[in-house]
Amino acid sequence: MKETILDVLMFMFQSYIEDGNDSEIDRNFLHKNLSMAGFADKNIEKAYSITKKLYSNNKNNKDIIKILA
């Protein structure tokens, strides 16, 4: 089976983000676990980059909302 970046993102969400823990996950820990789950390194890196950008954008949006409130 060929996994896509979307598959990696869904796995990440179900395994790490869905638990409600807002603390940042160690990149090496995440990469190791995703590799063990069978995902390709390039897809892991792309998915990690996407989640970091989303998290950063979300954090900036919260700050803007606080300023506007």
N, C-alpha and C positions, 0 to 999 in steps of 0.2 A: 504494500500500500504506500502510495506517495502522499506524504503529509504536506499540507500547505501552511503558510504563515497563519492563516485563519485557524487551522487545527491547533497550532501551537498556542495561539492567543486564547482559544476556548479552553484548552487544557490548563493554561496558566490561571485563567479566571476561576475555573472550577476547583482547582487544587490549592490556590494560594490567596486569591483576592476575595473570593466569595465568603471566606471565613470572617470578614469584617475587621480584620487586623490592619490598622492603618500604618503600621511600621514598615519601613522599607526592607525588602528582601535582598539578601546578599546576592550579587550577580553570579559569583562562582557557584554558590549553593544552588541557585536556580538553574544555571547552565548544566551542572552535573546531573541534577534530577531530571531535567528535560532530555538530556542525552541518554540517560538510563531508560527513559520511557520510549526511546527510539526515534526522537526527532533529530533532523539534520542540523549540524552546527550553523549553517548559513540561515536557516529558518528561525533558529533560536535567537540569533543575533538580531535579525530583522524584527522579530516579535518583541524582543526586549527594547529595542530602540523605539518602536511604536508605543509601547506602554509607558516608557519614560516621557515621551513627548505628550501623551495624553494626560499623564499625571501632572506634568509641569503646566500644561494649559489649564487643567482643572484647578490647580492650586492658584494660578494667576487669576482665573475667573472668580474664585472665592474672595480673593483680596479686592478685586474691583467691586464685587457686590457689597462687601463690607464698607467700602468707601462711599458707594452710592446710597447705602441704607441710612 
